[in-house]
Amino acid sequence: MKTEIIKNANQVIAKFSGRLDTAAAVQTAEDVQPLQEVSNSEIILDCSDLEYISSSGLRIFLSIRKDAAAHGSKVIVSNINADIRQVFMMTGFISLFEIR
């Protein structure tokens, strides 16, 4: 699992690559810590190269959303594949995030 954070003028992009499973969740949670301090911006969670997400990964996304709301930021999940979209639909995450 690889996570890359890219900062632009009014948005921060977190690009996820690989499998966000329980084994990768600890490192991924550390990798996304810079997102906790982002204020008044868009945070885009780019999932174009994300192959799988477990419940541990979903908790990370939820934590990012909670921190963003506390700092006046908005979280957008982009480029999810059909399998991850299905997980989002089954868990109700589809209604918690703006999906692009």
Short mmCIF file of the C-alpha atoms (twelve columns), coordinates in Angstrom:
data_MODEL
# 
_entry.id   MODEL 
# 
loop_
_atom_site.group_PDB 
_atom_site.id 
_atom_site.type_symbol 
_atom_site.label_atom_id 
_atom_site.label_alt_id 
_atom_site.label_comp_id 
_atom_site.label_asym_id 
_atom_site.label_seq_id 
_atom_site.Cartn_x 
_atom_site.Cartn_y 
_atom_site.Cartn_z 
_atom_site.pdbx_PDB_model_num 
ATOM 1   C CA . MET A 1   0.000   0.000  0.000  1 
ATOM 2   C CA . LYS A 2   1.276   3.430  -0.939 1 
ATOM 3   C CA . THR A 3   -0.146  6.819  0.028  1 
ATOM 4   C CA . GLU A 4   1.005   10.057 -1.557 1 
ATOM 5   C CA . ILE A 5   -0.065  13.518 -0.338 1 
ATOM 6   C CA . ILE A 6   -0.043  16.332 -2.931 1 
ATOM 7   C CA . LYS A 7   -0.760  19.911 -1.827 1 
ATOM 8   C CA . ASN A 8   -2.114  22.482 -4.269 1 
ATOM 9   C CA . ALA A 9   -3.449  26.009 -3.731 1 
ATOM 10  C CA . ASN A 10  -6.970  25.181 -2.510 1 
ATOM 11  C CA . GLN A 11  -6.894  21.423 -2.278 1 
ATOM 12  C CA . VAL A 12  -4.935  18.519 -0.927 1 
ATOM 13  C CA . ILE A 13  -4.939  15.210 -2.757 1 
ATOM 14  C CA . ALA A 14  -4.273  11.898 -1.022 1 
ATOM 15  C CA . LYS A 15  -3.558  9.285  -3.665 1 
ATOM 16  C CA . PHE A 16  -3.975  5.672  -2.555 1 
ATOM 17  C CA . SER A 17  -2.376  2.767  -4.419 1 
ATOM 18  C CA . GLY A 18  -2.704  -0.930 -3.630 1 
ATOM 19  C CA . ARG A 19  -4.755  -2.733 -0.987 1 
ATOM 20  C CA . LEU A 20  -5.906  -0.788 2.062  1 
ATOM 21  C CA . ASP A 21  -6.374  -3.823 4.276  1 
ATOM 22  C CA . THR A 22  -5.896  -4.304 8.010  1 
ATOM 23  C CA . ALA A 23  -2.164  -4.943 7.619  1 
ATOM 24  C CA . ALA A 24  -1.651  -1.685 5.684  1 
ATOM 25  C CA . ALA A 25  -3.989  0.438  7.832  1 
ATOM 26  C CA . VAL A 26  -1.477  1.343  10.554 1 
ATOM 27  C CA . GLN A 27  1.034   2.780  8.094  1 
ATOM 28  C CA . THR A 28  -1.698  4.436  6.020  1 
ATOM 29  C CA . ALA A 29  -3.106  6.142  9.142  1 
ATOM 30  C CA . GLU A 30  0.363   7.587  9.774  1 
ATOM 31  C CA . ASP A 31  0.734   8.610  6.129  1 
ATOM 32  C CA . VAL A 32  -2.525  10.613 6.147  1 
ATOM 33  C CA . GLN A 33  -1.817  12.478 9.404  1 
ATOM 34  C CA . PRO A 34  -0.952  15.688 7.501  1 
ATOM 35  C CA . LEU A 35  -4.611  15.792 6.414  1 
ATOM 36  C CA . GLN A 36  -5.672  16.354 10.044 1 
ATOM 37  C CA . GLU A 37  -4.413  19.939 9.909  1 
ATOM 38  C CA . VAL A 38  -5.874  20.942 6.531  1 
ATOM 39  C CA . SER A 39  -8.320  23.807 6.938  1 
ATOM 40  C CA . ASN A 40  -10.774 25.479 4.594  1 
ATOM 41  C CA . SER A 41  -9.776  23.340 1.625  1 
ATOM 42  C CA . GLU A 42  -10.929 20.424 -0.447 1 
ATOM 43  C CA . ILE A 43  -9.398  17.107 0.486  1 
ATOM 44  C CA . ILE A 44  -9.569  14.688 -2.413 1 
ATOM 45  C CA . LEU A 45  -9.098  11.014 -1.675 1 
ATOM 46  C CA . ASP A 46  -7.971  9.713  -5.065 1 
ATOM 47  C CA . CYS A 47  -8.772  6.007  -5.248 1 
ATOM 48  C CA . SER A 48  -7.930  5.451  -8.916 1 
ATOM 49  C CA . ASP A 49  -5.201  2.937  -7.966 1 
ATOM 50  C CA . LEU A 50  -6.889  1.563  -4.826 1 
ATOM 51  C CA . GLU A 51  -7.649  -2.114 -5.361 1 
ATOM 52  C CA . TYR A 52  -9.360  -2.988 -2.061 1 
ATOM 53  C CA . ILE A 53  -10.531 -1.350 1.164  1 
ATOM 54  C CA . SER A 54  -11.214 -3.149 4.452  1 
ATOM 55  C CA . SER A 55  -13.147 -1.933 7.474  1 
ATOM 56  C CA . SER A 56  -9.849  -0.579 8.838  1 
ATOM 57  C CA . GLY A 57  -9.462  1.479  5.680  1 
ATOM 58  C CA . LEU A 58  -13.027 2.726  5.946  1 
ATOM 59  C CA . ARG A 59  -12.277 3.896  9.503  1 
ATOM 60  C CA . ILE A 60  -9.335  5.900  8.153  1 
ATOM 61  C CA . PHE A 61  -11.590 7.575  5.578  1 
ATOM 62  C CA . LEU A 62  -14.148 8.330  8.295  1 
ATOM 63  C CA . SER A 63  -11.451 9.819  10.518 1 
ATOM 64  C CA . ILE A 64  -10.276 12.046 7.650  1 
ATOM 65  C CA . ARG A 65  -13.862 13.218 7.146  1 
ATOM 66  C CA . LYS A 66  -14.307 13.983 10.857 1 
ATOM 67  C CA . ASP A 67  -11.065 16.000 11.054 1 
ATOM 68  C CA . ALA A 68  -11.902 17.848 7.837  1 
ATOM 69  C CA . ALA A 69  -15.325 18.879 9.118  1 
ATOM 70  C CA . ALA A 70  -13.751 20.192 12.322 1 
ATOM 71  C CA . HIS A 71  -11.397 22.369 10.255 1 
ATOM 72  C CA . GLY A 72  -13.929 23.615 7.695  1 
ATOM 73  C CA . SER A 73  -12.682 21.374 4.905  1 
ATOM 74  C CA . LYS A 74  -14.614 19.160 2.520  1 
ATOM 75  C CA . VAL A 75  -13.694 15.574 1.617  1 
ATOM 76  C CA . ILE A 76  -14.281 14.213 -1.866 1 
ATOM 77  C CA . VAL A 77  -13.643 10.587 -2.810 1 
ATOM 78  C CA . SER A 78  -12.712 10.241 -6.468 1 
ATOM 79  C CA . ASN A 79  -12.170 7.469  -8.977 1 
ATOM 80  C CA . ILE A 80  -13.453 4.476  -7.015 1 
ATOM 81  C CA . ASN A 81  -13.759 1.197  -8.864 1 
ATOM 82  C CA . ALA A 82  -16.939 -0.908 -8.943 1 
ATOM 83  C CA . ASP A 83  -15.871 -3.161 -6.057 1 
ATOM 84  C CA . ILE A 84  -15.066 -0.259 -3.738 1 
ATOM 85  C CA . ARG A 85  -18.283 1.506  -4.786 1 
ATOM 86  C CA . GLN A 86  -20.148 -1.651 -3.746 1 
ATOM 87  C CA . VAL A 87  -18.435 -1.584 -0.314 1 
ATOM 88  C CA . PHE A 88  -19.366 2.099  0.055  1 
ATOM 89  C CA . MET A 89  -22.981 1.309  -0.842 1 
ATOM 90  C CA . MET A 90  -23.247 -1.674 1.535  1 
ATOM 91  C CA . THR A 91  -21.770 0.276  4.459  1 
ATOM 92  C CA . GLY A 92  -23.646 3.533  3.861  1 
ATOM 93  C CA . PHE A 93  -20.431 5.427  3.154  1 
ATOM 94  C CA . ILE A 94  -21.882 6.424  -0.212 1 
ATOM 95  C CA . SER A 95  -24.093 8.934  1.633  1 
ATOM 96  C CA . LEU A 96  -21.273 10.234 3.854  1 
ATOM 97  C CA . PHE A 97  -18.912 11.326 1.079  1 
ATOM 98  C CA . GLU A 98  -19.185 13.240 -2.144 1 
ATOM 99  C CA . ILE A 99  -18.161 10.731 -4.816 1 
ATOM 100 C CA . ARG A 100 -16.695 11.884 -8.129 1 
# 
